Amino acid sequence: MSRLRLFLTAVSATVVGFLARYVARFEAVDASMAPTIRAGDYLVATRLTGSSSRSVPPSTLVVFPHPTEADMLLVKRVVAVAGDTVGIHGGRLSVNQTALAQPWAQGALAGKGDWKLGKGQMFVLSDNRTVDTADSRTFGPIDIRSGVWRVRFRYWPISRIGAIGD
């Protein structure tokens, strides 16, 4: 019996260690991703590993530390990854000189500029463009090595529970 108990303890410790390192929960605190994610939604996310943002398909929701405010986490949508060129002109978003359909977006896209994404970089935008919020238009591309998490599931409120993304 003690061998079984030792084995189960080892397996439990391994599972808990894995979950603590690669799975986390987050609370959405603002309306920047509404209606997809609302303030007060609780999310489960998995840590993105490696240095390649190419493994993250556009339209994926991610959680990451604010580039200039270390204590703040942001939830945003990936619109472009390493090797892509992003353009914002006249309220239109293009990736590699092709207009990007954004059925999730609410409100007009403000800002102007062009960005060429390097290795490990992602360009992220808010879904709700009617609120003043920070995204890659203000702080530039984010680096996958900065501690990026992929949103997988909403577990609260119960009325909105379910998978997010693929």
DSSP file (Angstrom, degrees, kcal/mol; ACC not computed):
  #  RESIDUE AA STRUCTURE BP1 BP2  ACC     N-H-->O    O-->H-N    N-H-->O    O-->H-N    TCO  KAPPA ALPHA  PHI   PSI    X-CA   Y-CA   Z-CA
    1    1 A M     >        0   0    0      0, 0.0     4,-2.3     0, 0.0     5,-0.2   0.000 360.0 360.0 360.0 -35.3    0.0    0.0    0.0
    2    2 A S  H  >  +     0   0    0      1,-0.2     4,-2.4     2,-0.2     5,-0.2   0.840 360.0  54.2 -68.8 -31.1    2.8    2.4    0.7
    3    3 A R  H  > S+     0   0    0      2,-0.2     4,-2.7     1,-0.2    -1,-0.2   0.921 109.6  47.5 -65.8 -42.7    4.2    2.0   -2.8
    4    4 A L  H  > S+     0   0    0      2,-0.2     4,-2.9     1,-0.2     5,-0.2   0.927 112.5  49.1 -62.7 -44.9    0.9    2.9   -4.3
    5    5 A R  H  X S+     0   0    0     -4,-2.3     4,-2.3     2,-0.2    -2,-0.2   0.910 112.2  48.4 -61.8 -42.9    0.6    5.9   -2.0
    6    6 A L  H  X S+     0   0    0     -4,-2.4     4,-2.3     2,-0.2    -2,-0.2   0.910 112.7  48.8 -63.0 -43.2    4.1    7.0   -2.9
    7    7 A F  H  X S+     0   0    0     -4,-2.7     4,-2.6     2,-0.2    -2,-0.2   0.937 112.3  47.3 -62.4 -47.5    3.3    6.6   -6.6
    8    8 A L  H  X S+     0   0    0     -4,-2.9     4,-2.6     1,-0.2    -2,-0.2   0.869 111.3  51.8 -64.3 -36.5    0.1    8.5   -6.4
    9    9 A T  H  X S+     0   0    0     -4,-2.3     4,-2.6    -5,-0.2    -1,-0.2   0.921 111.0  47.7 -64.2 -43.7    1.8   11.3   -4.4
   10   10 A A  H  X S+     0   0    0     -4,-2.3     4,-2.1     2,-0.2    -2,-0.2   0.915 113.6  47.0 -63.9 -43.5    4.5   11.5   -7.1
   11   11 A V  H  X S+     0   0    0     -4,-2.6     4,-2.6     2,-0.2    -2,-0.2   0.925 112.9  49.6 -64.3 -44.4    2.0   11.6   -9.9
   12   12 A S  H  X S+     0   0    0     -4,-2.6     4,-2.8     1,-0.2     5,-0.2   0.919 110.9  49.2 -61.1 -44.2   -0.1   14.2   -8.0
   13   13 A A  H  X S+     0   0    0     -4,-2.6     4,-2.5     1,-0.2    -1,-0.2   0.893 111.7  49.7 -63.0 -39.6    2.9   16.4   -7.4
   14   14 A T  H  X S+     0   0    0     -4,-2.1     4,-2.5     2,-0.2    -2,-0.2   0.927 112.6  46.5 -64.8 -45.1    3.9   16.2  -11.1
   15   15 A V  H  X S+     0   0    0     -4,-2.6     4,-2.8     2,-0.2     5,-0.2   0.928 113.8  47.8 -63.9 -45.9    0.4   17.1  -12.3
   16   16 A V  H  X S+     0   0    0     -4,-2.8     4,-2.6     1,-0.2    -2,-0.2   0.916 112.6  49.7 -62.3 -43.1    0.2   20.0   -9.8
   17   17 A G  H  X S+     0   0    0     -4,-2.5     4,-1.5    -5,-0.2    -2,-0.2   0.912 112.2  47.8 -61.3 -43.1    3.6   21.3  -10.9
   18   18 A F  H  X S+     0   0    0     -4,-2.5     4,-2.7     2,-0.2     5,-0.3   0.944 113.3  47.2 -62.4 -48.8    2.7   21.0  -14.6
   19   19 A L  H  X S+     0   0    0     -4,-2.8     4,-2.2     1,-0.2    -2,-0.2   0.897 110.1  52.8 -62.3 -40.4   -0.6   22.9  -14.1
   20   20 A A  H  < S+     0   0    0     -4,-2.6    -1,-0.2    -5,-0.2    -2,-0.2   0.838 117.4  38.4 -64.5 -31.5    1.0   25.6  -12.0
   21   21 A R  H  < S+     0   0    0     -4,-1.5    -2,-0.2    -3,-0.2    -1,-0.2   0.821 130.0  24.7 -88.4 -32.8    3.6   26.2  -14.7
   22   22 A Y  H  < S+     0   0    0     -4,-2.7    25,-1.9    -5,-0.2     2,-0.4   0.497 115.2  54.0-117.4  -5.6    1.5   25.8  -17.9
   23   23 A V  E  <  +A   46   0A   0     -4,-2.2     2,-0.3    -5,-0.3    23,-0.2  -0.998  59.6 162.7-132.8 135.0   -2.1   26.6  -16.9
   24   24 A A  E     -A   45   0A   0     21,-2.5    21,-2.8    -2,-0.4     2,-0.4  -0.956  29.1-128.6-145.6 163.5   -3.4   29.7  -15.2
   25   25 A R  E     -A   44   0A   0     -2,-0.3     2,-0.3    19,-0.2    19,-0.2  -0.899  24.1-175.1-115.4 148.0   -6.6   31.6  -14.6
   26   26 A F  E     -A   43   0A   0     17,-2.5    17,-3.4    -2,-0.4     2,-0.5  -0.964  18.8-136.8-139.1 152.7   -7.2   35.2  -15.3
   27   27 A E  E     -A   42   0A   0     -2,-0.3     2,-0.4    15,-0.2    15,-0.2  -0.953  20.3-131.2-110.9 131.3   -9.9   37.8  -14.7
   28   28 A A        -     0   0    0     13,-2.8    12,-3.2    -2,-0.5    13,-0.1  -0.671  24.5-176.9 -76.7 131.0  -10.9   40.2  -17.4
   29   29 A V        +     0   0    0     -2,-0.4     2,-0.3    10,-0.2    10,-0.1   0.476  55.6  35.2-113.7  -3.5  -11.0   43.7  -15.8
   30   30 A D  S    S-     0   0    0      8,-0.1     3,-0.4     7,-0.0    10,-0.0  -0.832  77.0-110.0-141.5-178.6  -12.1   46.0  -18.6
   31   31 A A  S >  S+     0   0    0     -2,-0.3     3,-1.5     1,-0.2   100,-0.1   0.201  78.2 111.6 -98.7  14.7  -14.4   46.2  -21.7
   32   32 A S  T 3  S+     0   0    0      1,-0.3    96,-2.7    95,-0.1    95,-0.7   0.707  84.8  39.2 -66.4 -18.8  -11.6   46.3  -24.3
   33   33 A M  T >> S+     0   0    0     -3,-0.4     4,-1.9     4,-0.3     3,-0.8   0.265  95.8 168.9-112.5  10.9  -12.4   42.8  -25.6
   34   34 A A  T <4  +     0   0    0     -3,-1.5    72,-0.2     1,-0.3     4,-0.1  -0.388  55.3  21.7 -67.0 145.9  -16.2   43.1  -25.4
   35   35 A P  T 34 S+     0   0    0      0, 0.0    -1,-0.3     0, 0.0     3,-0.2  -1.000 128.8  46.5 -89.1  -4.3  -18.4   41.4  -26.5
   36   36 A T  T <4 S+     0   0    0     -3,-0.8     2,-0.4     1,-0.2    -2,-0.2   0.956 130.1  16.8 -60.2 -52.0  -16.1   38.4  -26.7
   37   37 A I  S  < S-     0   0    0     -4,-1.9    -4,-0.3    -6,-0.1     2,-0.3  -0.988  80.4-163.6-122.4 129.4  -14.7   38.8  -23.3
   38   38 A R    >   -     0   0    0     -2,-0.4     3,-2.4    -3,-0.2   -10,-0.3  -0.780  35.3 -85.2-112.2 156.8  -16.4   41.1  -20.7
   39   39 A A  T 3  S+     0   0    0     -2,-0.3   -10,-0.2     1,-0.3     3,-0.1  -0.370 118.8  30.2 -55.5 132.8  -15.2   42.7  -17.5
   40   40 A G  T 3  S+     0   0    0    -12,-3.2    -1,-0.3     1,-0.4     2,-0.2   0.296  85.9 133.3  95.1  -9.0  -15.7   40.1  -14.8
   41   41 A D    <   -     0   0    0     -3,-2.4   -13,-2.8   -13,-0.1     2,-0.5  -0.528  48.5-143.1 -71.1 141.3  -15.2   37.0  -17.1
   42   42 A Y  E     -AB  27 156A   0    114,-2.4   113,-2.2   -15,-0.2   114,-1.1  -0.933  21.4-166.8-109.1 131.8  -12.8   34.4  -15.6
   43   43 A L  E     -AB  26 154A   0    -17,-3.4   -17,-2.5    -2,-0.5     2,-0.4  -0.854  19.5-145.3-123.0 149.1  -10.6   32.7  -18.1
   44   44 A V  E     +AB  25 153A   0    109,-3.0   108,-3.0    -2,-0.3   109,-1.7  -0.951  28.0 178.8-109.1 134.7   -8.3   29.7  -18.3
   45   45 A A  E     -AB  24 151A   0    -21,-2.8   -21,-2.5    -2,-0.4     2,-0.4  -0.950  22.2-137.3-136.1 154.8   -5.2   30.0  -20.4
   46   46 A T  E     -AB  23 150A   0    104,-2.2   104,-3.3    -2,-0.3   -23,-0.2  -0.906  31.3-108.3-112.5 142.4   -2.2   27.9  -21.3
   47   47 A R  E     - B   0 149A   0    -25,-1.9     2,-0.5    -2,-0.4   102,-0.2  -0.444  26.4-131.2 -69.1 134.1    1.4   29.2  -21.4
   48   48 A L        -     0   0    0    100,-2.7   100,-0.3    -2,-0.2     2,-0.3  -0.756  28.6-161.1 -83.5 129.7    2.9   29.6  -24.9
   49   49 A T        +     0   0    0     -2,-0.5     3,-0.3    98,-0.1     2,-0.1  -0.718  44.4  30.9-111.7 162.7    6.3   28.0  -25.0
   50   50 A G  S    S-     0   0    0     -2,-0.3    -2,-0.0     1,-0.2     0, 0.0  -0.304  87.4 -86.7  85.3-173.7    9.2   28.5  -27.3
   51   51 A S  S    S+     0   0    0     -2,-0.1     2,-0.6    94,-0.0    93,-0.2   0.291  89.0 102.4-119.2   8.3   10.1   31.6  -29.3
   52   52 A S    >   -     0   0    0     -3,-0.3     3,-0.7     1,-0.1    67,-0.1  -0.845  41.4-175.2-102.5 119.5    8.0   31.2  -32.4
   53   53 A S  G >  S+     0   0    0     -2,-0.6     3,-2.0     1,-0.2    -1,-0.1   0.584  74.9  85.3 -81.1  -9.6    4.8   33.3  -32.7
   54   54 A R  G 3  S+     0   0    0      1,-0.3    -1,-0.2    27,-0.1    27,-0.1   0.732  79.6  64.8 -63.6 -21.0    4.1   31.5  -36.0
   55   55 A S  G <  S+     0   0    0     -3,-0.7    -1,-0.3     1,-0.1    -2,-0.1   0.513  87.8  79.5 -79.6  -3.5    2.4   28.7  -33.9
   56   56 A V  S <  S-     0   0    0     -3,-2.0    -1,-0.1     4,-0.0     3,-0.1  -0.894  80.6-141.5-106.4 106.5   -0.2   31.2  -32.8
   57   57 A P    >   -     0   0    0      0, 0.0     3,-1.6     0, 0.0    21,-0.2  -0.362  28.8 -95.0 -68.4 145.0   -2.8   31.6  -35.5
   58   58 A P  T 3  S+     0   0    0      0, 0.0    21,-0.2     0, 0.0     3,-0.1  -0.272 112.0  39.6 -54.1 146.6   -4.3   35.1  -36.1
   59   59 A S  T 3  S+     0   0    0     19,-3.8     2,-0.2     1,-0.4    20,-0.1   0.236  83.4 135.5  88.3  -3.9   -7.6   35.7  -34.2
   60   60 A T    <   -     0   0    0     -3,-1.6    18,-3.1    18,-0.2     2,-0.4  -0.480  54.6-129.1 -68.5 139.5   -6.2   33.9  -31.1
   61   61 A L  E     -C   77   0A   0     90,-0.3    90,-2.4    16,-0.2     2,-0.3  -0.782  31.9-175.7 -90.5 134.9   -6.9   35.6  -27.8
   62   62 A V  E     -CD  76 150A   0     14,-2.9    14,-2.3    -2,-0.4     2,-0.4  -0.932  22.6-146.4-132.0 154.0   -3.8   36.0  -25.6
   63   63 A V  E     +CD  75 149A   0     86,-2.7    86,-3.2    -2,-0.3    12,-0.2  -0.963  32.8 155.1-115.2 136.0   -3.0   37.3  -22.1
   64   64 A F  E     -C   74   0A   0     10,-1.9    10,-2.9    -2,-0.4     2,-0.2  -0.983  46.2 -87.0-156.0 159.4    0.4   39.0  -21.6
   65   65 A P  E     -C   73   0A   0      0, 0.0     8,-0.2     0, 0.0     5,-0.1  -0.513  51.2-102.8 -72.5 139.2    2.0   41.5  -19.3
   66   66 A H        -     0   0    0      6,-3.2     6,-0.2     3,-0.5     3,-0.1  -0.398  31.0-127.8 -57.2 132.4    1.7   45.2  -20.3
   67   67 A P  S    S+     0   0    0      0, 0.0    -1,-0.1     0, 0.0     3,-0.1   0.763 102.6  22.5 -59.7 -26.7    5.0   46.2  -21.9
   68   68 A T  S    S+     0   0    0      1,-0.2     2,-0.5     4,-0.0    -2,-0.1   0.543 119.0  58.5-118.7  -9.4    5.5   49.3  -19.7
   69   69 A E    >   -     0   0    0      3,-0.2     3,-2.3     1,-0.1    -3,-0.5  -0.826  65.3-168.8-122.9  91.1    3.3   48.5  -16.6
   70   70 A A  T 3  S+     0   0    0     -2,-0.5    -1,-0.1     1,-0.3    -4,-0.1   0.726  81.7  54.8 -56.6 -30.0    4.6   45.3  -15.2
   71   71 A D  T 3  S+     0   0    0     -6,-0.1     2,-0.5     2,-0.0    -1,-0.3   0.477  94.2  86.0 -84.7  -0.6    1.8   44.7  -12.7
   72   72 A M    <   -     0   0    0     -3,-2.3    -6,-3.2    -6,-0.2     2,-0.4  -0.862  59.5-160.2-108.4 132.2   -0.9   44.9  -15.4
   73   73 A L  E     -C   65   0A   0     -2,-0.5     2,-0.3    -8,-0.2    -2,-0.0  -0.872  10.4-157.6-105.5 143.3   -2.1   42.0  -17.6
   74   74 A L  E     -C   64   0A   0    -10,-2.9   -10,-1.9    -2,-0.4     2,-0.5  -0.903  10.2-150.1-119.5 147.8   -3.8   42.6  -20.9
   75   75 A V  E     +C   63   0A   0     -2,-0.3     2,-0.3   -12,-0.2   -12,-0.2  -0.984  34.7 152.2-113.4 125.1   -6.2   40.4  -22.9
   76   76 A K  E     -C   62   0A   0    -14,-2.3   -14,-2.9    -2,-0.5     2,-0.4  -0.896  42.8-105.8-145.2 172.0   -6.0   41.1  -26.7
   77   77 A R  E     -CE  61 125A   0     48,-2.7    48,-2.4    -2,-0.3     2,-0.4  -0.895  29.5-126.9-107.0 131.8   -6.5   39.4  -30.1
   78   78 A V  E     + E   0 124A   0    -18,-3.1   -19,-3.8    -2,-0.4    46,-0.2  -0.620  32.4 168.2 -74.2 127.9   -3.6   38.4  -32.3
   79   79 A V  E     +     0   0A   0     44,-3.1     2,-0.3    -2,-0.4    45,-0.2   0.553  65.5  13.7-114.6 -15.5   -3.9   39.8  -35.8
   80   80 A A  E     - E   0 123A   0     43,-1.2    43,-2.4   -23,-0.1    -1,-0.4  -0.988  62.4-160.7-157.9 155.1   -0.4   39.2  -37.2
   81   81 A V  E >   - E   0 122A   0     -2,-0.3     3,-2.4    41,-0.2    36,-0.3  -0.687  48.0 -37.9-130.4-178.3    2.7   37.2  -36.3
   82   82 A A  T 3  S+     0   0    0     39,-0.7    36,-0.2     1,-0.3    -1,-0.2  -0.056 124.8  21.5 -46.8 134.2    6.4   37.0  -37.1
   83   83 A G  T 3  S+     0   0    0     34,-2.2    -1,-0.3     1,-0.3     2,-0.1   0.180  97.9 116.9  92.2 -16.8    7.2   37.9  -40.7
   84   84 A D    <   -     0   0    0     -3,-2.4    33,-2.9    34,-0.1     2,-0.5  -0.451  57.2-140.6 -82.4 156.6    4.0   39.7  -41.3
   85   85 A T  E     -H  116   0B   0     31,-0.2    11,-3.3    -2,-0.1    12,-0.4  -0.986  16.9-158.1-116.1 125.4    3.7   43.4  -42.1
   86   86 A V  E     -HI 115  95B   0     29,-3.1    29,-2.6    -2,-0.5     2,-0.4  -0.854   9.2-174.8-105.9 136.1    0.8   45.3  -40.5
   87   87 A G  E     -HI 114  94B   0      7,-2.6     7,-2.7    -2,-0.4     2,-0.5  -0.997  10.2-172.5-130.4 136.6   -0.7   48.5  -41.9
   88   88 A I  E     +HI 113  93B   0     25,-2.8    25,-2.2    -2,-0.4     2,-0.3  -0.970  24.5 149.1-126.3 114.8   -3.3   50.7  -40.4
   89   89 A H  E >   - I   0  92B   0      3,-1.9     3,-1.7    -2,-0.5    23,-0.1  -0.985  65.2  -2.6-148.1 132.4   -4.5   53.5  -42.6
   90   90 A G  T 3  S-     0   0    0     -2,-0.3     3,-0.1     1,-0.3    22,-0.1   0.823 128.4 -55.7  58.4  34.2   -7.9   55.3  -43.0
   91   91 A G  T 3  S+     0   0    0     20,-0.5    18,-0.5     1,-0.2     2,-0.4   0.567 112.9 119.0  77.8   7.7   -9.5   53.0  -40.3
   92   92 A R  E <   -I   89   0B   0     -3,-1.7    -3,-1.9    16,-0.1     2,-0.5  -0.880  52.8-147.5-113.1 141.1   -8.5   49.9  -42.2
   93   93 A L  E     -I   88   0B   0     -2,-0.4     7,-2.5     7,-0.3     2,-0.4  -0.894  18.4-179.4-104.7 130.3   -6.3   47.1  -41.0
   94   94 A S  E     -IJ  87  99B   0     -7,-2.7    -7,-2.6    -2,-0.5     2,-0.5  -0.979  14.9-161.0-128.6 146.4   -4.1   45.2  -43.5
   95   95 A V  E >  S-IJ  86  98B   0      3,-2.6     3,-1.0    -2,-0.4    -9,-0.2  -0.992  85.4  -8.8-124.4 121.7   -1.7   42.3  -43.0
   96   96 A N  T 3  S-     0   0    0    -11,-3.3    -1,-0.1    -2,-0.5   -10,-0.1   0.890 130.8 -57.7  55.0  42.3    0.8   41.7  -45.8
   97   97 A Q  T 3  S+     0   0    0    -12,-0.4     2,-0.5     1,-0.2    -1,-0.2   0.666 115.3 115.0  64.2  21.8   -1.1   44.3  -47.9
   98   98 A T  E <  S-J   95   0B   0     -3,-1.0    -3,-2.6     0, 0.0    -1,-0.2  -0.986  73.5-113.6-120.5 127.8   -4.3   42.3  -47.7
   99   99 A A  E     -J   94   0B   0     -2,-0.5     2,-0.6    -5,-0.2    -5,-0.3  -0.330  31.0-137.1 -58.3 135.2   -7.3   43.8  -45.9
  100  100 A L        -     0   0    0     -7,-2.5    -7,-0.3     2,-0.0     2,-0.2  -0.865   7.8-135.1-101.8 121.0   -8.1   41.8  -42.8
  101  101 A A        -     0   0    0     -2,-0.6     3,-0.1     1,-0.1    -7,-0.0  -0.531  19.7-171.4 -69.0 137.4  -11.8   41.0  -42.1
  102  102 A Q    >   +     0   0    0     -2,-0.2     3,-1.8     1,-0.1    -1,-0.1  -0.582  16.6 165.8-132.0  70.3  -12.5   41.6  -38.4
  103  103 A P  T 3  S+     0   0    0      0, 0.0    -1,-0.1     0, 0.0    -2,-0.0   0.729  79.1  56.3 -61.9 -20.0  -16.0   40.3  -37.6
  104  104 A W  T 3  S+     0   0    0     -3,-0.1   -68,-0.2     2,-0.0     2,-0.1   0.641  85.1 106.5 -82.4 -16.6  -15.2   40.4  -33.9
  105  105 A A    <   -     0   0    0     -3,-1.8     2,-0.5    23,-0.1    23,-0.2  -0.390  51.3-161.4 -76.0 141.0  -14.3   44.2  -33.9
  106  106 A Q  B     +k  128   0C   0     21,-3.3    23,-3.4   -72,-0.2    24,-0.3  -0.986  56.5   1.0-119.0 124.5  -16.6   46.8  -32.5
  107  107 A G  S    S-     0   0    0     -2,-0.5     2,-0.1    22,-0.2    23,-0.1  -0.135  97.7 -43.5  90.8 172.1  -16.2   50.4  -33.5
  108  108 A A        -     0   0    0     21,-0.1     2,-0.8     1,-0.1    -2,-0.1  -0.444  52.4-118.9 -79.6 148.8  -13.8   52.2  -35.8
  109  109 A L        -     0   0    0    -18,-0.5     2,-0.1    -2,-0.1   -18,-0.1  -0.791  34.8-166.6 -89.6 108.9  -10.0   51.5  -35.9
  110  110 A A        +     0   0    0     -2,-0.8     2,-0.1    19,-0.1    27,-0.0  -0.431  41.0  54.9 -89.1 167.7   -8.1   54.6  -35.0
  111  111 A G        -     0   0    0     -2,-0.1   -20,-0.5     1,-0.0     2,-0.3  -0.209  61.2-126.0  98.6 170.7   -4.4   55.2  -35.4
  112  112 A K        +     0   0    0     25,-0.2     2,-0.3   -23,-0.1   -23,-0.2  -0.978  43.8  93.6-156.9 140.1   -2.0   55.0  -38.3
  113  113 A G  E     -H   88   0B   0    -25,-2.2   -25,-2.8    -2,-0.3     2,-0.4  -0.876  51.1-107.2 158.3 173.1    1.2   53.2  -39.1
  114  114 A D  E     -H   87   0B   0     -2,-0.3     2,-0.4   -27,-0.2   -27,-0.2  -0.991  26.3-173.5-130.7 139.0    3.1   50.3  -40.5
  115  115 A W  E     -H   86   0B   0    -29,-2.6   -29,-3.1    -2,-0.4     2,-0.6  -0.999  14.1-156.1-135.9 131.3    4.9   47.6  -38.5
  116  116 A K  E     -H   85   0B   0     -2,-0.4     2,-0.4   -31,-0.2   -31,-0.2  -0.944  26.0-136.5-103.8 120.9    7.1   44.7  -39.8
  117  117 A L        -     0   0    0    -33,-2.9   -34,-2.2    -2,-0.6     3,-0.1  -0.644  17.9-156.5 -87.6 130.1    7.1   41.9  -37.2
  118  118 A G    >   -     0   0    0     -2,-0.4     3,-2.0     1,-0.2   -34,-0.1  -0.197  44.0 -46.7 -90.2-175.1   10.3   40.3  -36.3
  119  119 A K  T 3  S+     0   0    0      1,-0.3    -1,-0.2   -37,-0.1     3,-0.1  -0.280 126.8   6.4 -56.6 130.9   11.1   36.8  -34.9
  120  120 A G  T 3  S+     0   0    0      1,-0.2    24,-3.2    -3,-0.1     2,-0.3   0.546 100.4 130.5  75.3   8.0    8.8   35.9  -31.9
  121  121 A Q  E <   - F   0 143A   0     -3,-2.0   -39,-0.7    22,-0.2     2,-0.3  -0.682  34.9-171.6-100.1 151.4    6.6   39.0  -32.3
  122  122 A M  E     -EF  81 142A   0     20,-2.4    20,-2.9    -2,-0.3     2,-0.5  -0.981  18.3-139.4-134.0 146.6    2.8   39.4  -32.5
  123  123 A F  E     -E   80   0A   0    -43,-2.4   -44,-3.1    -2,-0.3   -43,-1.2  -0.944  27.9-170.6-106.0 124.2    0.6   42.3  -33.2
  124  124 A V  E     -E   78   0A   0     -2,-0.5    12,-2.4    16,-0.3    13,-0.3  -0.904   7.8-174.5-122.2 144.4   -2.4   42.5  -30.9
  125  125 A L  E     -E   77   0A   0    -48,-2.4   -48,-2.7    -2,-0.4     2,-0.2  -0.933  27.5-111.0-132.7 156.6   -5.6   44.6  -31.0
  126  126 A S        -     0   0    0     -2,-0.3   -93,-0.2   -50,-0.2   -50,-0.1  -0.562  16.8-143.1 -77.8 149.4   -8.6   45.2  -28.8
  127  127 A D  S    S+     0   0    0    -95,-0.7   -21,-3.3    -2,-0.2     2,-1.0   0.874  91.6  62.0 -77.2 -40.5  -12.0   43.9  -30.1
  128  128 A N  B >   +k  106   0C   0    -96,-2.7     3,-0.8   -23,-0.2    -1,-0.2  -0.755  59.9 174.2 -93.0 100.1  -13.8   46.9  -28.6
  129  129 A R  T 3   +     0   0    0    -23,-3.4   -22,-0.2    -2,-1.0    -1,-0.2   0.392  66.1  78.9 -88.9   3.7  -12.4   50.0  -30.3
  130  130 A T  T 3  S+     0   0    0    -24,-0.3     2,-0.3   -23,-0.1    -1,-0.2   0.587  86.1  68.9 -86.6 -10.4  -15.0   52.3  -28.7
  131  131 A V  S <  S-     0   0    0     -3,-0.8     2,-0.8  -100,-0.1     0, 0.0  -0.816  92.1-112.3-106.7 150.2  -13.0   52.3  -25.4
  132  132 A D        +     0   0    0     -2,-0.3     2,-0.3     2,-0.0  -100,-0.1  -0.708  58.4 147.9 -81.4 110.2   -9.6   54.0  -24.9
  133  133 A T        -     0   0    0     -2,-0.8     2,-0.4    -4,-0.1    -7,-0.1  -0.957  47.2-105.4-144.4 159.2   -7.3   51.0  -24.4
  134  134 A A        +     0   0    0     -2,-0.3     2,-0.2     4,-0.1  -102,-0.0  -0.702  49.0 138.4 -89.5 135.0   -3.7   50.1  -25.0
  135  135 A D  S >> S-     0   0    0     -2,-0.4     3,-2.2    -9,-0.1     4,-2.1  -0.815  71.7 -59.1-151.6-165.3   -2.8   47.6  -27.7
  136  136 A S  H 3> S+     0   0    0    -12,-2.4     4,-1.3     1,-0.3   -11,-0.1   0.685 124.9  69.8 -62.4 -17.0    0.0   47.2  -30.4
  137  137 A R  H 34 S+     0   0    0    -13,-0.3    -1,-0.3     2,-0.1   -25,-0.2   0.823 113.4  28.2 -66.3 -28.2   -1.1   50.5  -31.9
  138  138 A T  H <4 S+     0   0    0     -3,-2.2    -2,-0.2     2,-0.2    -1,-0.1   0.813 136.6  24.2-101.4 -37.7    0.3   52.3  -28.8
  139  139 A F  H  < S-     0   0    0     -4,-2.1    -3,-0.2     1,-0.3    -2,-0.1   0.405 100.9-128.5-112.0   3.1    3.1   50.0  -27.5
  140  140 A G     <  -     0   0    0     -4,-1.3    -1,-0.3    -5,-0.4   -16,-0.3  -0.224  54.4 -17.4  82.5-174.3    4.0   48.1  -30.7
  141  141 A P        -     0   0    0      0, 0.0     2,-0.3     0, 0.0   -18,-0.2  -0.238  65.6-130.3 -63.3 153.3    4.3   44.4  -31.3
  142  142 A I  E     -F  122   0A   0    -20,-2.9   -20,-2.4     2,-0.0     2,-0.5  -0.748  15.2-123.9-102.9 156.8    4.6   42.1  -28.2
  143  143 A D  E >   -F  121   0A   0     -2,-0.3     3,-2.2   -22,-0.2   -22,-0.2  -0.860   7.1-141.1-102.7 130.8    7.3   39.4  -27.8
  144  144 A I  G >> S+     0   0    0    -24,-3.2     4,-1.1    -2,-0.5     3,-1.0   0.773 101.6  64.0 -60.5 -25.6    6.1   35.8  -27.2
  145  145 A R  G 34 S+     0   0    0    -25,-0.3    -1,-0.3     1,-0.2   -24,-0.1   0.491  80.9  82.0 -77.8  -1.9    9.0   35.4  -24.8
  146  146 A S  G <4 S-     0   0    0     -3,-2.2    -1,-0.2     1,-0.1    -2,-0.1   0.468 122.4 -81.6 -81.7  -0.1    7.5   38.1  -22.5
  147  147 A G  T <4  -     0   0    0     -3,-1.0     2,-0.4   -99,-0.1    -2,-0.2   0.868  62.4-176.6  99.6  63.0    5.2   35.5  -20.9
  148  148 A V     <  -     0   0    0     -4,-1.1  -100,-2.7  -100,-0.3     2,-0.4  -0.753   7.6-161.6 -97.9 138.0    2.2   35.1  -23.3
  149  149 A W  E     -BD  47  63A   0    -86,-3.2   -86,-2.7    -2,-0.4     2,-0.6  -0.934  14.5-133.8-118.3 140.5   -0.7   32.9  -22.4
  150  150 A R  E     -BD  46  62A   0   -104,-3.3  -104,-2.2    -2,-0.4     2,-0.3  -0.844  23.3-126.9 -96.3 122.0   -3.3   31.6  -24.9
  151  151 A V  E     +B   45   0A   0    -90,-2.4   -90,-0.3    -2,-0.6  -106,-0.3  -0.504  38.8 162.1 -70.1 129.8   -6.9   31.9  -23.7
  152  152 A R  E     +     0   0A   0   -108,-3.0    12,-2.6     1,-0.3     2,-0.3   0.695  54.1  13.2-117.1 -33.3   -8.7   28.6  -23.9
  153  153 A F  E     -BG  44 163A   0   -109,-1.7  -109,-3.0    10,-0.3     2,-0.5  -0.999  50.3-142.5-155.0 144.0  -11.8   28.6  -21.8
  154  154 A R  E     +BG  43 162A   0      8,-2.9     8,-2.4    -2,-0.3  -111,-0.2  -0.963  19.9 173.2-108.2 125.9  -14.2   30.9  -19.9
  155  155 A Y  E     +     0   0A   0   -113,-2.2     6,-0.2    -2,-0.5  -112,-0.1   0.461  49.0  85.2-112.4  -2.2  -15.5   29.4  -16.6
  156  156 A W  E    S+B   42   0A   0   -114,-1.1  -114,-2.4     1,-0.2    -1,-0.3  -0.960  73.5  35.6-153.0 137.3  -17.4   32.4  -15.2
  157  157 A P  S >  S-     0   0    0      0, 0.0     3,-2.1     0, 0.0     4,-0.2   0.500  77.4-140.1 -75.7 157.1  -20.1   33.6  -15.4
  158  158 A I  G >  S+     0   0    0      1,-0.3     3,-1.5     2,-0.2    -2,-0.1   0.840  99.8  63.2 -55.3 -36.4  -21.8   30.3  -15.8
  159  159 A S  G 3  S+     0   0    0      1,-0.3    -1,-0.3     0, 0.0    -3,-0.0   0.685 112.1  36.6 -65.8 -16.5  -24.2   31.7  -18.4
  160  160 A R  G <  S+     0   0    0     -3,-2.1    -1,-0.3     2,-0.0    -2,-0.2   0.169  85.0 140.8-119.5  16.6  -21.2   32.3  -20.7
  161  161 A I    <   +     0   0    0     -3,-1.5     2,-0.2    -4,-0.2    -6,-0.2  -0.274  30.3  88.9 -62.0 142.9  -19.1   29.2  -19.8
  162  162 A G  E    S-G  154   0A   0     -8,-2.4    -8,-2.9     2,-0.0    -6,-0.1  -0.820  73.2 -49.5 152.6 171.7  -17.3   27.5  -22.7
  163  163 A A  E     -G  153   0A   0     -2,-0.2     2,-0.4   -10,-0.2   -10,-0.3  -0.332  42.9-149.8 -68.5 150.0  -14.3   27.2  -25.0
  164  164 A I        -     0   0    0    -12,-2.6     2,-0.3  -103,-0.1  -103,-0.1  -0.990  61.7  -7.2-123.3 130.0  -12.8   30.3  -26.6
  165  165 A G              0   0    0     -2,-0.4   -13,-0.1     1,-0.2  -105,-0.1  -0.673 360.0 360.0  90.1-143.1  -11.0   30.0  -29.9
  166  166 A D              0   0    0     -2,-0.3    -1,-0.2     0, 0.0   -14,-0.1   0.527 360.0 360.0 -64.2 360.0  -10.4   26.7  -31.6
